[in-house]
Amino acid sequence: MKLLKAALAVALMLPLASHAALGGAPSAGAASQAWLRSAAAVAAPIASASYRVHEARDADGVTIREYALPSNVVFAVAWQGPVRPDMNALLGNYFHRAASAGAGKARGTGPFIDRSDDFQIESVGRPGHFFGKAILPRLLPANVRAEDIR
């Protein structure tokens, strides 16, 4: 019985702690939570929404925004909070790209910015205030610029 109660408690907390990985489907919690706004509210007014934005706050107080296409693929993530989020979980298969790009840079020497044709990341902050974004430029909707992701 104790095992069942523990499993139920963990299952109830998982949607609060899960986030989408870049290039994957939106977080499990997104299905049960309302999407905050559509592309019409974020970018210039358009006839049909070309993406959705889901915003959630994790246990550490980090606000994470997932930008998803109608095909249910996350093309960008943005974060802001007192600590960095779990970058491995947030970037998914792209984490190794960010880690290898940052390997040649000394820690704590300023913002981390890396841009290529298929992956872009910007991570800035100081203790108590971190923010950044990661984008897959090839998946950006036609009416969206990388600067629109916040």
Helices and strands as residue ranges (DSSP letters): H 2-17, G 28-30, E 37-38, H 39-42, E 52-57, E 63-68, E 74-81, H 87-91, G 92-94, H 95-102, E 112-115, E 120-126, E 129-135, G 137-139, G 146-148
